[in-house]
Amino acid sequence: MGAGVLGGGLLLAISYRALKRAVDAIGPPAPGQEGRPTVSPWRLALRLAGRYALLLAAGYVIIGRLHLHPLGVLVGVSAVVVAAMVEAVRSWRQPTGFSP
């Protein structure tokens, strides 16, 4: 099951990189990158579809060929989301030190 968690983490890393690059290409340029070339919408759509095809292929290899436990893969993919939710709840429940 541990290998499944690592495989899910790999899928998460690929997905994060794909989304980050797409958002960087769509959004306004970051400070210091004002002169970057614009990307055509068709090229962006093809690159994003290609990345999701890569995710699909990686998922097939991880579950279908390597026979890693699907529950472990699910845990690995969702680990970052669960950690972020736990931190959000913890920060919401902590006193801020402000008393009216």
C-alpha angles and dihedrals in degrees: 000000000000091000088053090055090051090048090051090050089053090052089049092052092050091048093048092050092049093050094044093052091047093050091046090052094048100039130070116287119270118246108286094024099079093123097055116130118256119245121226115242092238093053091047091050092049092049092049092048089049091052092051089049087054089051090050092050092047091050090050092050093046096049104022104038106022091040094221116170110271092216090055090050090050091050091049093050094048098039095095093047092050091047091051091049092050091050091048091053092045092051091046092052096046116096112248096214091243116123120179 
